[in-house]
Amino acid sequence: MTLPRPDDFQEFESMTLAALAQRWRSPNLQKNGRPGQKQSGVDIYGADEIGRPVAIQCKNFAQAPKLALVESEIANAEHYKGKLNTLFIATSADHDAKLQQEVRLLSEKRVAADKFAVAMIFWDEIVEGLALNPQLMRNFYPQIHLPTPATVNRERLLASLELGYYGPFLWDYVELLYGEFGWMAQEDTDQLEVILRIVERRVFQLLDEADRAVIAQSLAKIRTGCNKKSKDRKSWDHVEDHAKRIATRVRAATTFLNVVEGNALGIGMSLGTISIRSDDKPAKAARDELRGRIEALSPGIDGNAVAAAFRKVQAKRWGYQWAPPVYHCVERQLRSLPA
């Protein structure tokens, strides 16, 4: 639908603040002073979705502003007191490809010169932010009644997380616990049975009958193969084939899950990959992206607890050291959600 755009610049500023606080899950965004006070080109300041210090200049224009105005606001923001990663110019105008390209190229030059970046925010993105919260939308548009999001199913989210963390990596666990082609490693092989039971339980919770039957059959083959007293290369190849069959089914499970459950499954797979297959912990950009996905699982997720978990493992060097504490933090957060 096409929503009427605000006539008053102060209302547009309030809408921008509310919308971006929702989009970025950033409750510390706030207005910079009040009309008439010196603002150094900054109407709103705070942190974006990954904690970077940002500023926003609001322009309630019917038409997209010219590059000269953007450059003028950049010059004003150069006098802003405080650390600044990005200046956003928010406008009530529609997207403009020419302006977007000009600002993008200008931003790249600034970043290369070790100056803060600059980007545009257009009307559609502000509306999308308001639409994330039906009550917030009604605050600005009382005539609009959006459906309230469905209650998150805690048990299905937990099941999705666990299935993603263990399901695609059964062959990795077999290799870890048994060693190559049957040589016993030092680890307790009973751990494999625990993992197989977790996968079996979660598959029966989440997937349809056809997938359940195939995976149950493969789990039984893995158990039989690992429990054989005499194992040769062919035996282990058989186990590997069935473990990989399960991995394929689990990775395709997002087709049968809703968006939030699919996100939980993906987070589990990401953490499982880091734990089992990555030598080093992920790069900072990947860690930030993963943290954002975790916090987006549910409004009930405690962002402070997630941030604390990421800080706690910051000094860890190896993937197998880094991922399990983060996984257990996500698991605790999901278990704390209302049933």
C-alpha positions as a Python dict, from the first residue, in 0.01 Angstrom:
ca = {
    (1, 'M'): (0, 0, 0),
    (2, 'T'): (105, 362, -48),
    (3, 'L'): (126, 543, 284),
    (4, 'P'): (96, 922, 312),
    (5, 'R'): (428, 1085, 387),
    (6, 'P'): (461, 1323, 680),
    (7, 'D'): (432, 1697, 621),
    (8, 'D'): (615, 1788, 939),
    (9, 'F'): (994, 1742, 949),
    (10, 'Q'): (985, 1659, 1321),
    (11, 'E'): (735, 1379, 1262),
    (12, 'F'): (956, 1242, 984),
    (13, 'E'): (1253, 1249, 1219),
    (14, 'S'): (1053, 1057, 1481),
    (15, 'M'): (941, 802, 1223),
    (16, 'T'): (1298, 754, 1103),
    (17, 'L'): (1423, 702, 1457),
    (18, 'A'): (1148, 448, 1534),
    (19, 'A'): (1191, 260, 1205),
    (20, 'L'): (1568, 226, 1225),
    (21, 'A'): (1560, 128, 1593),
    (22, 'Q'): (1340, -163, 1481),
    (23, 'R'): (1543, -256, 1173),
    (24, 'W'): (1873, -243, 1357),
    (25, 'R'): (1741, -376, 1692),
    (26, 'S'): (1914, -73, 1843),
    (27, 'P'): (1727, 69, 2144),
    (28, 'N'): (1999, 328, 2209),
    (29, 'L'): (1931, 533, 1896),
    (30, 'Q'): (1828, 883, 2002),
    (31, 'K'): (1769, 1232, 1869),
    (32, 'N'): (2060, 1473, 1880),
    (33, 'G'): (1938, 1776, 2074),
    (34, 'R'): (1626, 1967, 1969),
    (35, 'P'): (1531, 2215, 1695),
    (36, 'G'): (1729, 2536, 1719),
    (37, 'Q'): (2033, 2374, 1880),
    (38, 'K'): (2362, 2316, 1699),
    (39, 'Q'): (2359, 1957, 1573),
    (40, 'S'): (2666, 1934, 1344),
    (41, 'G'): (2460, 1775, 1068),
    (42, 'V'): (2333, 1495, 1292),
    (43, 'D'): (1962, 1452, 1378),
    (44, 'I'): (1991, 1100, 1522),
    (45, 'Y'): (2288, 905, 1656),
    (46, 'G'): (2357, 568, 1815),
    (47, 'A'): (2457, 217, 1707),
    (48, 'D'): (2355, 17, 1400),
    (49, 'E'): (2269, -355, 1393),
    (50, 'I'): (2627, -465, 1464),
    (51, 'G'): (2716, -195, 1713),
    (52, 'R'): (2895, 55, 1488),
    (53, 'P'): (2853, 424, 1580),
    (54, 'V'): (2636, 592, 1316),
    (55, 'A'): (2459, 923, 1258),
    (56, 'I'): (2147, 1006, 1058),
    (57, 'Q'): (2050, 1334, 893),
    (58, 'C'): (1679, 1349, 804),
    (59, 'K'): (1552, 1523, 491),
    (60, 'N'): (1176, 1526, 448),
    (61, 'F'): (1182, 1587, 72),
    (62, 'A'): (928, 1483, -190),
    (63, 'Q'): (1211, 1443, -443),
    (64, 'A'): (1546, 1275, -386),
    (65, 'P'): (1809, 1529, -276),
    (66, 'K'): (2098, 1625, -503),
    (67, 'L'): (2454, 1510, -441),
    (68, 'A'): (2553, 1867, -353),
    (69, 'L'): (2319, 1857, -52),
    (70, 'V'): (2464, 1522, 58),
    (71, 'E'): (2814, 1670, 36),
    (72, 'S'): (2700, 1969, 239),
    (73, 'E'): (2565, 1743, 514),
    (74, 'I'): (2890, 1545, 512),
    (75, 'A'): (3081, 1869, 567),
    (76, 'N'): (2853, 1952, 861),
    (77, 'A'): (2899, 1606, 1012),
    (78, 'E'): (3277, 1644, 996),
    (79, 'H'): (3233, 1870, 1302),
    (80, 'Y'): (3039, 1606, 1497),
    (81, 'K'): (3205, 1535, 1830),
    (82, 'G'): (3242, 1161, 1874),
    (83, 'K'): (3338, 851, 1681),
    (84, 'L'): (3140, 801, 1360),
    (85, 'N'): (3148, 501, 1128),
    (86, 'T'): (2872, 601, 883),
    (87, 'L'): (2652, 900, 809),
    (88, 'F'): (2310, 808, 670),
    (89, 'I'): (2097, 1061, 483),
    (90, 'A'): (1735, 958, 539),
    (91, 'T'): (1476, 1097, 301),
    (92, 'S'): (1102, 1055, 251),
    (93, 'A'): (1167, 1042, -125),
    (94, 'D'): (1168, 727, -337),
    (95, 'H'): (1482, 542, -442),
    (96, 'D'): (1695, 720, -701),
    (97, 'A'): (1952, 509, -888),
    (98, 'K'): (2165, 805, -1000),
    (99, 'L'): (2192, 945, -647),
    (100, 'Q'): (2259, 600, -501),
    (101, 'Q'): (2549, 546, -740),
    (102, 'E'): (2693, 891, -673),
    (103, 'V'): (2676, 841, -297),
    (104, 'R'): (2818, 489, -322),
    (105, 'L'): (3123, 610, -518),
    (106, 'L'): (3171, 904, -286),
    (107, 'S'): (3154, 674, 17),
    (108, 'E'): (3415, 439, -130),
    (109, 'K'): (3657, 731, -176),
    (110, 'R'): (3596, 847, 180),
    (111, 'V'): (3651, 503, 332),
    (112, 'A'): (3973, 465, 131),
    (113, 'A'): (4085, 796, 285),
    (114, 'D'): (4001, 665, 634),
    (115, 'K'): (3693, 889, 669),
    (116, 'F'): (3341, 789, 775),
    (117, 'A'): (3121, 624, 512),
    (118, 'V'): (2798, 775, 378),
    (119, 'A'): (2477, 603, 262),
    (120, 'M'): (2116, 680, 175),
    (121, 'I'): (1797, 560, 343),
    (122, 'F'): (1478, 602, 140),
    (123, 'W'): (1108, 604, 224),
    (124, 'D'): (1044, 236, 148),
    (125, 'E'): (1309, 133, 401),
    (126, 'I'): (1154, 352, 669),
    (127, 'V'): (811, 198, 606),
    (128, 'E'): (963, -152, 623),
    (129, 'G'): (1112, -67, 962),
    (130, 'L'): (779, 55, 1099),
    (131, 'A'): (605, -256, 965),
    (132, 'L'): (825, -479, 1181),
    (133, 'N'): (621, -366, 1481),
    (134, 'P'): (241, -345, 1433),
    (135, 'Q'): (197, -120, 1738),
    (136, 'L'): (465, 117, 1613),
    (137, 'M'): (292, 139, 1277),
    (138, 'R'): (-35, 227, 1450),
    (139, 'N'): (140, 505, 1644),
    (140, 'F'): (202, 690, 1318),
    (141, 'Y'): (-86, 549, 1112),
    (142, 'P'): (-382, 471, 1343),
    (143, 'Q'): (-588, 355, 1044),
    (144, 'I'): (-339, 74, 967),
    (145, 'H'): (-384, -256, 1152),
    (146, 'L'): (-113, -507, 1069),
    (147, 'P'): (-149, -871, 1179),
    (148, 'T'): (37, -954, 1497),
    (149, 'P'): (322, -1200, 1430),
    (150, 'A'): (251, -1558, 1529),
    (151, 'T'): (392, -1678, 1860),
    (152, 'V'): (733, -1839, 1824),
    (153, 'N'): (727, -2213, 1885),
    (154, 'R'): (1016, -2257, 2128),
    (155, 'E'): (1044, -2634, 2091),
    (156, 'R'): (1056, -2622, 1711),
    (157, 'L'): (1325, -2353, 1722),
    (158, 'L'): (1531, -2568, 1958),
    (159, 'A'): (1477, -2869, 1734),
    (160, 'S'): (1586, -2670, 1428),
    (161, 'L'): (1899, -2542, 1602),
    (162, 'E'): (2004, -2890, 1724),
    (163, 'L'): (1930, -3058, 1392),
    (164, 'G'): (2142, -2801, 1210),
    (165, 'Y'): (2428, -2831, 1459),
    (166, 'Y'): (2455, -3211, 1450),
    (167, 'G'): (2269, -3347, 1146),
    (168, 'P'): (2503, -3247, 860),
    (169, 'F'): (2817, -3359, 1046),
    (170, 'L'): (2755, -3721, 1146),
    (171, 'W'): (3041, -3852, 933),
    (172, 'D'): (3273, -3593, 1091),
    (173, 'Y'): (3176, -3725, 1435),
    (174, 'V'): (3233, -4085, 1324),
    (175, 'E'): (3582, -3995, 1202),
    (176, 'L'): (3654, -3801, 1520),
    (177, 'L'): (3535, -4073, 1758),
    (178, 'Y'): (3649, -4385, 1574),
    (179, 'G'): (3947, -4271, 1376),
    (180, 'E'): (4018, -4354, 1014),
    (181, 'F'): (3870, -4688, 899),
    (182, 'G'): (3806, -4834, 1240),
    (183, 'W'): (4107, -4737, 1449),
    (184, 'M'): (3973, -4639, 1788),
    (185, 'A'): (4044, -4282, 1892),
    (186, 'Q'): (4073, -4177, 2255),
    (187, 'E'): (3726, -4020, 2267),
    (188, 'D'): (3427, -4199, 2419),
    (189, 'T'): (3238, -4355, 2128),
    (190, 'D'): (2916, -4351, 2329),
    (191, 'Q'): (2900, -3984, 2233),
    (192, 'L'): (2800, -4088, 1884),
    (193, 'E'): (2488, -4266, 2011),
    (194, 'V'): (2387, -3952, 2200),
    (195, 'I'): (2425, -3746, 1882),
    (196, 'L'): (2232, -3999, 1674),
    (197, 'R'): (1946, -3988, 1925),
    (198, 'I'): (1936, -3607, 1913),
    (199, 'V'): (1918, -3611, 1533),
    (200, 'E'): (1652, -3885, 1535),
    (201, 'R'): (1433, -3700, 1785),
    (202, 'R'): (1458, -3365, 1605),
    (203, 'V'): (1392, -3518, 1264),
    (204, 'F'): (1067, -3670, 1392),
    (205, 'Q'): (968, -3330, 1535),
    (206, 'L'): (1033, -3127, 1223),
    (207, 'L'): (1022, -3324, 900),
    (208, 'D'): (752, -3499, 702),
    (209, 'E'): (696, -3873, 698),
    (210, 'A'): (899, -3943, 382),
    (211, 'D'): (1211, -3768, 511),
    (212, 'R'): (1172, -3922, 855),
    (213, 'A'): (1163, -4272, 708),
    (214, 'V'): (1476, -4222, 496),
    (215, 'I'): (1674, -4064, 780),
    (216, 'A'): (1562, -4328, 1033),
    (217, 'Q'): (1683, -4601, 797),
    (218, 'S'): (2019, -4430, 752),
    (219, 'L'): (2060, -4377, 1128),
    (220, 'A'): (2004, -4748, 1180),
    (221, 'K'): (2269, -4829, 917),
    (222, 'I'): (2517, -4596, 1086),
    (223, 'R'): (2457, -4764, 1423),
    (224, 'T'): (2499, -5109, 1272),
    (225, 'G'): (2814, -5013, 1086),
    (226, 'C'): (2981, -4849, 1386),
    (227, 'N'): (2892, -5138, 1621),
    (228, 'K'): (3034, -5414, 1399),
    (229, 'K'): (3322, -5593, 1567),
    (230, 'S'): (3517, -5626, 1245),
    (231, 'K'): (3524, -5322, 1021),
    (232, 'D'): (3696, -5280, 687),
    (233, 'R'): (3714, -4997, 435),
    (234, 'K'): (3389, -5109, 272),
    (235, 'S'): (3209, -5096, 610),
    (236, 'W'): (3320, -4740, 670),
    (237, 'D'): (3227, -4637, 316),
    (238, 'H'): (2876, -4766, 389),
    (239, 'V'): (2857, -4560, 709),
    (240, 'E'): (2987, -4252, 526),
    (241, 'D'): (2727, -4290, 250),
    (242, 'H'): (2439, -4296, 498),
    (243, 'A'): (2580, -4005, 701),
    (244, 'K'): (2603, -3796, 386),
    (245, 'R'): (2250, -3895, 285),
    (246, 'I'): (2127, -3756, 617),
    (247, 'A'): (2335, -3440, 570),
    (248, 'T'): (2170, -3377, 233),
    (249, 'R'): (1820, -3417, 378),
    (250, 'V'): (1897, -3188, 672),
    (251, 'R'): (2039, -2913, 452),
    (252, 'A'): (1724, -2927, 238),
    (253, 'A'): (1498, -2907, 544),
    (254, 'T'): (1457, -2528, 516),
    (255, 'T'): (1206, -2603, 238),
    (256, 'F'): (969, -2747, 500),
    (257, 'L'): (1033, -2496, 779),
    (258, 'N'): (909, -2143, 830),
    (259, 'V'): (1148, -1849, 801),
    (260, 'V'): (1239, -1832, 1171),
    (261, 'E'): (1291, -2209, 1202),
    (262, 'G'): (1498, -2203, 885),
    (263, 'N'): (1712, -1930, 1040),
    (264, 'A'): (1762, -2143, 1353),
    (265, 'L'): (1860, -2442, 1136),
    (266, 'G'): (2105, -2223, 945),
    (267, 'I'): (2260, -2089, 1265),
    (268, 'G'): (2306, -2446, 1387),
    (269, 'M'): (2473, -2546, 1059),
    (270, 'S'): (2702, -2240, 1068),
    (271, 'L'): (2813, -2314, 1423),
    (272, 'G'): (2852, -2684, 1347),
    (273, 'T'): (3072, -2605, 1047),
    (274, 'I'): (3293, -2377, 1258),
    (275, 'S'): (3316, -2633, 1538),
    (276, 'I'): (3386, -2940, 1325),
    (277, 'R'): (3543, -2823, 1001),
    (278, 'S'): (3710, -2485, 1060),
    (279, 'D'): (4060, -2459, 1196),
    (280, 'D'): (4030, -2093, 1292),
    (281, 'K'): (3745, -1896, 1444),
    (282, 'P'): (3546, -1695, 1186),
    (283, 'A'): (3655, -1350, 1073),
    (284, 'K'): (3501, -1047, 1240),
    (285, 'A'): (3254, -977, 957),
    (286, 'A'): (3128, -1336, 975),
    (287, 'R'): (3103, -1319, 1355),
    (288, 'D'): (2902, -997, 1335),
    (289, 'E'): (2670, -1142, 1071),
    (290, 'L'): (2613, -1455, 1280),
    (291, 'R'): (2542, -1253, 1591),
    (292, 'G'): (2281, -1051, 1402),
    (293, 'R'): (2109, -1371, 1286),
    (294, 'I'): (2102, -1502, 1642),
    (295, 'E'): (1947, -1184, 1783),
    (296, 'A'): (1687, -1186, 1504),
    (297, 'L'): (1556, -1531, 1603),
    (298, 'S'): (1303, -1388, 1846),
    (299, 'P'): (1223, -1060, 2026),
    (300, 'G'): (1277, -1262, 2346),
    (301, 'I'): (1648, -1316, 2272),
    (302, 'D'): (1861, -1123, 2522),
    (303, 'G'): (2102, -926, 2305),
    (304, 'N'): (2321, -843, 2604),
    (305, 'A'): (2364, -1212, 2686),
    (306, 'V'): (2452, -1290, 2325),
    (307, 'A'): (2702, -1004, 2317),
    (308, 'A'): (2856, -1128, 2642),
    (309, 'A'): (2895, -1479, 2496),
    (310, 'F'): (3070, -1340, 2189),
    (311, 'R'): (3304, -1132, 2408),
    (312, 'K'): (3382, -1436, 2622),
    (313, 'V'): (3509, -1636, 2324),
    (314, 'Q'): (3682, -1344, 2153),
    (315, 'A'): (4027, -1465, 2261),
    (316, 'K'): (3965, -1821, 2137),
    (317, 'R'): (4173, -1901, 1832),
    (318, 'W'): (4037, -2231, 1705),
    (319, 'G'): (3692, -2301, 1565),
    (320, 'Y'): (3631, -2599, 1794),
    (321, 'Q'): (3698, -2371, 2094),
    (322, 'W'): (3492, -2079, 1966),
    (323, 'A'): (3170, -2233, 1836),
    (324, 'P'): (3043, -2461, 2119),
    (325, 'P'): (3010, -2183, 2382),
    (326, 'V'): (2820, -1968, 2131),
    (327, 'Y'): (2595, -2263, 2043),
    (328, 'H'): (2516, -2329, 2410),
    (329, 'C'): (2437, -1959, 2459),
    (330, 'V'): (2182, -1973, 2174),
    (331, 'E'): (2039, -2294, 2316),
    (332, 'R'): (1995, -2133, 2661),
    (333, 'Q'): (1832, -1827, 2507),
    (334, 'L'): (1581, -2040, 2317),
    (335, 'R'): (1502, -2248, 2625),
    (336, 'S'): (1427, -1927, 2816),
    (337, 'L'): (1156, -1822, 2569),
    (338, 'P'): (794, -1866, 2682),
    (339, 'A'): (657, -2208, 2592),
}
